[in-house]
Amino acid sequence: MVYPSYLNLTEGQWKERIERALSLLESCEVCPHRCGVNRLKGELGFCKTGKNAIVDSYFPHRGEEKPIRGYRGSGTVFFSYCNMRCVYCQNYQISQLGEGREVSPEELAEIFLELQAMGCHNLNLVTPSHVVPQILSALYLAVKKGFRLPIVYNTSSFDSLESLRLLEGIVDIYLADLKYADREIARRYSKVKNYPEVAMAAIREMHRQVGDLILDERGIAVRGLLVRHLVLPNGLAGTEKVAEFLASLSKNMAVNVMDQYYPSYMAWKYPELSRRITQREYHQALSFMEGFRLFLD
């Protein structure tokens, strides 16, 4: 087998994947919202994104977990808009306000190639769940021009199984948030239905595809799943139940328990979210995750 995994796809397999992906845009079923709008004709649903992806920025990111950033940075593409509406989003200008510019598949392919030319270890697709068809179209064009970086799919995990299955054998590294263990809390703070069920099913599928995180001799990720969990004030993220779920998948799960929550965007409207977490809350979260491979960057 050749690495990255997408180099094993034949021309026919690429075209079949792209055709299937684009068909999801006709009456949109790309993500769990299943808005039913025709994005190929410019109709907009929950994600406010039509036929083409919108990109805010791209650069070698040196702030990701060490196995992702390595020593040359992770080639990060920030896609605009999102299929969640987190009231505390720290990137709300991108995810909620939609800062950025529309790019064609050809332009997106050139962005991928430019990041490769910068020497990045991988291509890190941030907030990709609503633009999987556009990513596949661009990736195919980039590969035809010599693109060879492994793909990091950096997601909130509000992903459809249909889209994830289109990525099997293409994505080598999944970097997946598991935000909540309670559906009503998810609905209140991120405006989505059934988040725990959807996200846990998505993460189970990701793990089936790529397994536990594998690092090379330099400590850089080459394949596998790394789960992020942001600790929220007052136990709102349900960390103990999140840990129980992850343990049911693998005792060797790679996890980043994140302590960087701060009240951003509209969090001030919610008293229970209007403060940073305490050291006690963070250490309690770590205790729930004890036994996992922790990456605490």
For each residue, the residues with C-beta under 8 A, 3 or more apart:
1: 5 8
2: 5 7 8
3: 7 150 172 222
4: 7 148 149 150 151 172
5: 1 2 8 150 169 170 171 172 223
6: 9 139 143 151 169 170
7: 2 3 4 143 148
8: 1 2 5 169
9: 6 13 14 17 169 170
10: 13 14
11: 14 15
12: 15 16
13: 9 10 16 17
14: 9 10 11 17 18 140 143
15: 11 12 18 19
16: 12 13 19 20
17: 9 13 14 20 21 136 166 170
18: 14 15 21 22 133 136 137 140
19: 15 16 22 23
20: 16 17 23 24 166
21: 17 18 24 25 30 132 133 136 137 163 166
22: 18 19 25 26 40 133 137
23: 19 20 26
24: 20 21 28 29 30 132 133 162 163
25: 21 22 28 30 38 39 40 51 133
26: 22 23 38 39 40
27: 36 37 38
28: 24 25 33 34 35 36 37 38 39 45
29: 24 34 36 160 162
30: 21 24 25 39 129 130 131 132 133 160 163
31: 34 46 47 83 129 130 158 159 160 163
32: 83 158 159 160 192 193 194 198
33: 28 45 46 47 83 192
34: 28 29 31 160
35: 28 45 46 47
36: 27 28 29 45
37: 27 28 43 44 45
38: 25 26 27 28 41 43
39: 25 26 28 30 42 43 44 45 49 50 51
40: 22 25 26 51
41: 38 51
42: 39 50 51
43: 37 38 39 50
44: 37 39 47 48 49 50
45: 28 33 35 36 37 39 48
46: 31 33 35 83 130
47: 31 33 35 44 81 82 83 130
48: 44 45 81 98
49: 39 44 52 53 54 80 81 130 131
50: 39 42 43 44
51: 25 39 40 41 42
52: 49 102 103 104 105 134
53: 49 79 102 103 108 131 134 135 138
54: 49 79 80 81 98 100 101 102 103
55: 58 77 78 79 80 100 101 103 108 111
56: 78 79 80 94 99 100
57: 77 78 100
58: 55 75 76 77 78 111 114 115
59: 73 75 76 115
60: 72 73 74 75 76 115 118 119 120
61: 64 69 73 74 75 76 124
62: 69 73 74
63: 69
64: 61 68 69 74 76 124 175 297
65: 68 69 175 226 256 295 297
66: 69 70 219 295 297
67: 70 213 215 219 220 221 226 254 295
68: 64 65 74 121 122 124 152 173 175 221 226
69: 61 62 63 64 65 66 73 74 121
70: 66 67 73 74 121 218 219 220
71: 218
72: 60 119 120 121
73: 59 60 61 62 69 70 76 118 119 120 121
74: 60 61 62 64 68 69 70 120 121 122 124 152
75: 58 59 60 61 112 115 116 118 120 121 122 123 124 149
76: 58 59 60 61 64 73 115 124 126 154
77: 55 57 58 108 111 112 115 123 124 125 126
78: 55 56 57 58 91 94 100 126 127
79: 53 54 55 56 100 125 126 127 128 130 131
80: 49 54 55 56 94 95 98 99 100 127
81: 47 48 49 54 94 95 96 98 127 130
82: 47 85 86 89 95 96 127 129 130 156
83: 31 32 33 46 47 129 130 156 158 192
84: 95 156 158 190 191 192
85: 82 96 190 191 192
86: 82 89 95 179 189 190 191 265
87: 189 190 191 265 266 267 269 270 273
88: 189 261 263 264 265 266 267 270 273
89: 82 86 92 95 96 264 265
90: 262 264 265
91: 78 94 95
92: 89 95 96 97 264 265
93: 96 97 99
94: 56 78 80 81 91 97 98 99 100 127
95: 80 81 82 84 86 89 91 92 127
96: 81 82 85 89 92 93 265
97: 92 93 94
98: 48 54 80 81 94
99: 56 80 93 94
100: 54 55 56 57 78 79 80 94
101: 54 55
102: 52 53 54
103: 52 53 54 55 107 108 111
104: 52 107 108
105: 52 108 109 134 137 138 141
106: 109 110 138 141
107: 103 104 110 111
108: 53 55 77 103 104 105 111 112 134 135 137 138
109: 105 106 112 113 138 139 141 142 145 147
110: 106 107 113 114 142
111: 55 58 77 103 107 108 114 115 138
112: 75 77 108 109 115 116 123 138 139 142 147 149
113: 109 110 116 117 142 145 146 147
114: 58 110 111 117 118
115: 58 59 60 75 76 77 111 112 118 120 123 149
116: 75 112 113 120 123 147 148 149
117: 113 114
118: 60 73 75 114 115
119: 60 72 73
120: 60 72 73 74 75 115 116 123 124 149
121: 68 69 70 72 73 74 75 149 150 220
122: 68 74 75 149 150 151 152 173 221
123: 75 77 112 115 116 120 147 149 150 151 152
124: 61 64 68 74 75 76 77 120 152 154 175
125: 77 79 128 135 151 152 153 154
126: 76 77 78 79 154
127: 78 79 80 81 82 94 95 130 154 155 156
128: 79 125 131 132 135 153 154 155
129: 30 31 82 83 132 155 156 158 159 160 163
130: 30 31 46 47 49 79 81 82 83 127
131: 30 49 53 79 128 134 135
132: 21 24 30 128 129 135 136 163 166 167
133: 18 21 22 24 25 30 136 137
134: 52 53 105 108 131 137 138
135: 53 108 125 128 131 132 138 139
136: 17 18 21 132 133 139 140 166 167 170
137: 18 21 22 105 108 133 134 140 141
138: 53 105 106 108 109 111 112 134 135 141 142
139: 6 109 112 135 136 142 143 147 151 170
140: 14 18 136 137 143 144
141: 105 106 109 137 138 144 145
142: 109 110 112 113 138 139 145 147
143: 6 7 14 139 140 146 147 148
144: 140 141
145: 109 113 141 142
146: 113 143
147: 109 112 113 116 123 139 142 143
148: 4 7 116 143
149: 4 75 112 115 116 120 121 122 123
150: 3 4 5 121 122 123 172 173 222 223
151: 4 6 122 123 125 139 170 171 172 173
152: 68 74 122 123 124 125 171 172 173 174 175 221
153: 125 128 167 171 173 174 175 176 206
154: 76 124 125 126 127 128 175
155: 127 128 129 158 159 174 175 176 177 202
156: 82 83 84 127 129 177 179 199
157: 176 177 178 179 198 199 202 203
158: 31 32 83 84 129 155 192 195 198 199 202
159: 31 32 129 155 163 164 198 199 202
160: 29 30 31 32 34 129 163 164 202
161: 164 165 201 202 205
162: 24 29 165 166
163: 21 24 30 31 129 132 159 160 166 167
164: 159 160 161 167 168 202 205 206 209
165: 161 162 168 205
166: 17 20 21 132 136 162 163 170
167: 132 136 153 163 164 170 171 209
168: 164 165 171 209
169: 5 6 8 9 209
170: 5 6 9 17 136 139 151 166 167
171: 5 151 152 153 167 168 174 209 210
172: 3 4 5 150 151 152 210 222 223 224
173: 68 122 150 151 152 153 210 213 221 222 223 224 225 226
174: 152 153 155 171 203 206 207 209 210 224 225 226
175: 64 65 68 124 152 153 154 155 226 228
176: 153 155 157 199 202 203 206 225 226 227 228
177: 155 156 157 199 227 228 229 230
178: 157 199 200 203 227 228 229 242 245 246
179: 86 156 157 186 190 195 199 229 230 237
180: 183 185 186 189 190 195 196 199 236 237 238
181: 196 237 238 239 240 241 242 245
182: 185 186 196 238 241
183: 180 186 187 193 194 195 196 197
184: 187 188
185: 180 182 188 189 236 238
186: 179 180 182 183 189 190 192 194 195 196
187: 183 184 190 191 192 193 195
188: 184 185
189: 86 87 88 180 185 186 236 270 273
190: 84 85 86 87 179 180 186 187 195
191: 84 85 86 87 187
192: 32 33 83 84 85 158 186 187 195 198
193: 32 183 187
194: 32 183 186 197 198
195: 158 179 180 183 186 187 190 192 198 199
196: 180 181 182 183 186 199 200 238
197: 183 194 200 201
198: 32 157 158 159 192 194 195 201 202
199: 156 157 158 159 176 177 178 179 180 195 196 202 203
200: 178 196 197 203 204 245
201: 161 197 198 204 205
202: 155 157 158 159 160 161 164 176 198 199 205 206
203: 157 174 176 178 199 200 206 207 225 227 245 249
204: 200 201 207 208 249
205: 161 164 165 201 202 208 209
206: 153 164 174 176 202 203 209 210 225
207: 174 203 204 210 211 212 225 249 250
208: 204 205
209: 164 167 168 169 171 174 205 206
210: 171 172 173 174 206 207 223 224 225
211: 207 214 223 224 225 250
212: 207 224 225 250 252 253 254
213: 67 173 221 223 224 225 226 254 293
214: 211 221 222 223 224
215: 67 218 219 220 221 222
216: 219 220 222
217:
218: 70 71 215
219: 66 67 70 215 216
220: 67 70 121 215 216
221: 67 68 122 152 173 213 214 215 224 226
222: 3 150 172 173 214 215 216
223: 5 150 172 173 210 211 213 214
224: 172 173 174 210 211 212 213 214 221 254
225: 173 174 176 203 206 207 210 211 212 213 253 254
226: 65 67 68 173 174 175 176 213 221 254 255 256 295
227: 176 177 178 203 246 253 254 255 256
228: 175 176 177 178 255 256 258
229: 177 178 179 237 239 242 255 256 257 258 285 289
230: 177 179 237 258 260 261
231: 237 239 257 258 259 261 277 281 282 285
232: 235 236 237 261 273 277
233: 236 261 272 273 275 276 277 278 281
234: 272 281
235: 232 238 239 281
236: 180 185 189 232 233 272 273
237: 179 180 181 229 230 231 232 242 285
238: 180 181 182 185 196 235 241 242
239: 181 229 231 235 242 243 257 284 285 288 289
240: 181 243 244 288
241: 181 182 238 244 245
242: 178 181 229 237 238 239 245 246 288
243: 239 240 246 247 288 289 292
244: 240 241 247 248
245: 178 181 200 203 241 242 248 249
246: 178 227 242 243 249 250 253 255 289 292
247: 243 244 250 251 253 291 292
248: 244 245
249: 203 204 207 245 246 253
250: 207 211 212 246 247 253
251: 247 291 292
252: 212 292 293
253: 212 225 227 246 247 249 250 292 293
254: 67 212 213 224 225 226 227 292 293 295
255: 226 227 228 229 246 289 292 293 294 295
256: 65 226 227 228 229 294 295 296 297
257: 229 231 239 282 285 286 289 294 296
258: 228 229 230 231 261
259: 231 277 282
260: 230
261: 88 230 231 232 233 258 276 277
262: 90 276
263: 88 267 268 273 274 275 276
264: 88 89 90 92 267
265: 86 87 88 89 90 92 96
266: 87 88 269 270
267: 87 88 263 264 270 273 274
268: 263 274
269: 87 266
270: 87 88 189 266 267 273 274
271: 274
272: 233 234 236
273: 87 88 189 232 233 236 263 267 270
274: 263 267 268 270 271
275: 233 263
276: 233 261 262 263
277: 231 232 233 259 261 281 282
278: 233 281 282
279: 282 283
280: 283 284
281: 231 233 234 235 277 278 284 285
282: 231 257 259 277 278 279 285 286
283: 279 280 286 287
284: 239 280 281 287 288
285: 229 231 237 239 257 281 282 288 289
286: 257 282 283 289 290 294
287: 283 284 290
288: 239 240 242 243 284 285
289: 229 239 243 246 255 257 285 286 292 294
290: 286 287
291: 247 251
292: 243 246 247 251 252 253 254 255 289
293: 213 252 253 254 255
294: 255 256 257 286 289
295: 65 66 67 226 254 255 256
296: 256 257
297: 64 65 66 256
